[in-house]
Structure formats: C-alpha cells, structure tokens
Amino acid sequence: MTGKHKHIVSERTFIGVWLALLALTGVTVAVSHIDLGPWNVWLALSIASLKSALVIAFFMHMKYENRLFKGFFFCALLTLAIFIGFTFFDVHFR
C-alpha cells in the first residue's frame, strides 16, 4: 500500500460539521438560561441527539457504511432510547 489515501469526507465538510457542533453547543447554553419547565430536559436531549448524530454520521463515517451495519447500529440506539425513556417515566410517576 503505497501512496496517499484519499479521505471520503472533505476537510470543508468536517469544518462545516464542527461549526454546526459549536453553534448547537451555543444554542444549548442559551436555552439552559430559559426556564421551560419540564421541556428543558427534552430540548437539551434533542440538541444533544442532533449533535451526536452529526458526530456519528461524519466523524465516525457512519454515513458511508452499508445498510446492514447502519441498521444494527440504529437498533442499538433505539434500545438505548427506550431504556432512557422508561427511566424518565419511572422518575415522573414516583
């Protein structure tokens, strides 16, 4: 294996995703200063989910994997989301 390896994602895309992550972090901080009651947690989790989706898709190159691998990965994420959701319901109904 000689020569340089070509990256799948351009540097411009990485910079754009990084700037989007910085902007979403700023939105998270700004929203944390607003009292939305129980919606604060849901909004923070939504923004964090969006940020993690960007990291997984571009920095971990999940966007370029085959469908089977994506399917297994998202089934694992769905299972995690269900467990987190049940935890919220448990705390809410105590």
Phi, psi and omega in degrees: 000097179247162179092176181271145175272135178274132179284147179288319184254137181284161178296326179298320177295316178300318179294319178298317178294319179298317178295322176296320178296319177296318179296317179294327175295319176298320177296320179299315180295317181296318181290332181294341179271357179255131180274107178249013181069226181289347180285344178302314182294315182295321179291318178297319178293325178294315179295319178296323178294320178296318178295318180292326177296320177296316180296314182295316184292317188257310183286330178261004175060028179293334180299335185254010178276169179282167187297321182297314180297318177298318180299312178297320180296315181287334172295320177295319178294322178296318177299316177298317179297323178296315179297319178295319177298316178296326177296318178297318179296321180297316180292322183294322185263018176278000000 
